Amino acid sequence: MGRDYVKASDLARLGYCERQVVFDASHGRRTTPDQREARARGNAAHEAFYEESKRVAELSKRKGKCFIATATLGQCEETSALRAFRDLFLRRTAAGRFFIGWYYSMSPLVCTWLDRSPTAKALATRVLRRLGQLAQLAVARVVKED
């Protein structure tokens, strides 16, 4: 059996103009062509974001040495923090999603190079461990605010 849910936009409208909500409930909601266009643009943007997120999630399922942090640090707190940072911060913006796509495309080459250069791998390990610690702080701050 289906449930009737209240849309977030309807809740926001309550705060904006409760008279409009009462009017809509009494007489039916009427939207302007501009409102319908805006809704269509918003739905298209949400759909594009959802599809991009699915694509990125599919890429992140790959195992092995495709990811520089996992190749250098292994499975640890810093690696988990970097993943959480990716999900909480980078995936939210077009630039962040571009960076994620670039990172996934370059990672196999970088990992192969790091395997051949112990000095570069040691340096990458130090840098990524510090970035992971910074990511832990950022993620903890967001989790604390929620």
C-alpha positions in Angstrom: 0.0 0.0 0.0 1.4 3.4 -1.0 2.1 6.2 1.5 1.4 9.9 1.0 4.6 11.8 1.6 5.0 15.5 2.0 7.5 17.0 -0.4 10.3 19.1 0.9 9.3 21.9 -1.4 5.8 21.9 0.1 7.3 22.1 3.6 9.4 25.1 2.4 6.3 26.7 1.0 4.6 26.4 4.4 7.3 28.6 5.8 7.1 31.0 2.9 3.3 31.4 2.6 0.8 29.3 4.5 -2.1 31.1 2.8 -0.9 29.8 -0.6 -0.8 26.3 0.8 -4.3 26.6 2.1 -5.5 28.0 -1.2 -3.9 25.2 -3.1 -5.5 22.6 -0.8 -8.9 24.2 -1.3 -8.8 25.0 -5.0 -6.1 22.9 -6.5 -2.5 23.9 -7.2 -2.0 26.0 -10.3 1.5 26.5 -11.7 2.7 29.0 -14.2 4.6 28.0 -17.3 7.8 29.4 -15.7 7.3 27.3 -12.7 6.7 24.2 -14.8 9.9 25.0 -16.7 11.9 25.5 -13.5 10.6 22.2 -12.2 11.6 20.4 -15.4 15.1 21.9 -15.2 15.4 20.8 -11.5 14.2 17.3 -12.3 16.7 17.0 -15.2 19.5 18.3 -12.9 18.6 15.8 -10.2 18.5 13.0 -12.8 21.9 13.9 -14.2 23.4 14.0 -10.8 21.9 10.6 -9.9 23.2 9.1 -13.1 26.7 10.5 -12.6 26.7 9.2 -9.0 25.7 5.8 -10.2 28.6 5.9 -12.8 31.1 7.0 -10.1 29.8 4.3 -7.7 30.3 1.7 -10.4 33.9 2.9 -11.0 34.6 2.7 -7.3 33.6 -1.0 -7.1 36.9 -1.9 -9.0 39.3 -3.8 -6.9 43.1 -4.0 -7.0 45.6 -1.3 -7.5 43.4 1.1 -9.4 43.3 3.5 -6.4 46.4 5.3 -5.3 45.4 5.6 -1.7 44.6 1.9 -1.3 47.8 1.0 -3.2 50.0 3.1 -0.9 48.2 3.0 2.4 46.1 -0.1 2.2 42.8 -0.4 4.1 43.1 2.0 7.0 41.4 5.0 8.7 43.0 7.5 6.3 41.8 5.5 3.3 38.3 5.4 4.7 38.4 9.1 5.5 39.5 9.9 1.9 36.5 7.9 0.6 34.2 9.7 2.9 35.6 13.0 1.9 35.1 12.1 -1.8 31.4 11.2 -1.1 30.6 14.1 1.2 32.4 16.9 -0.5 33.7 16.1 -4.0 30.7 14.4 -5.4 28.5 17.4 -4.6 30.1 19.7 -7.2 30.7 19.4 -11.0 34.4 20.2 -10.4 34.6 17.5 -7.7 33.0 14.9 -10.0 35.4 15.9 -12.8 38.3 15.4 -10.4 37.0 12.0 -9.3 36.7 10.9 -13.0 40.2 12.1 -13.7 41.5 10.4 -10.6 40.0 7.0 -11.6 41.3 7.3 -15.1 44.8 8.1 -14.0 45.1 5.9 -11.0 46.1 2.6 -12.7 49.0 4.4 -14.4 50.1 6.1 -11.3 49.9 2.8 -9.3 52.0 1.0 -11.8 54.6 3.8 -11.6 54.5 3.7 -7.8 55.1 0.0 -7.8 58.3 0.6 -9.8 59.6 3.4 -7.7 59.9 2.7 -4.0 61.0 6.3 -3.3 58.0 7.8 -5.0 55.7 5.3 -3.2 57.2 6.3 0.1 56.7 10.0 -0.6 53.1 9.3 -1.9 52.4 7.3 1.3 53.5 10.3 3.5 51.5 12.8 1.5 48.3 10.6 1.4 48.5 9.8 5.0 48.5 13.5 5.8 45.7 14.2 3.4 43.8 11.3 5.0 44.2 12.9 8.4 43.0 16.2 7.1 40.0 14.4 5.4 39.3 12.8 8.8 39.0 16.2 10.4 36.7 17.6 7.7 34.5 14.5 7.7 34.3 14.6 11.5 33.3 18.2 11.4 30.4 17.5 9.0 29.3 14.5 11.0 29.4 16.6 14.2 27.2 19.3 12.6 24.5 16.8 11.6 
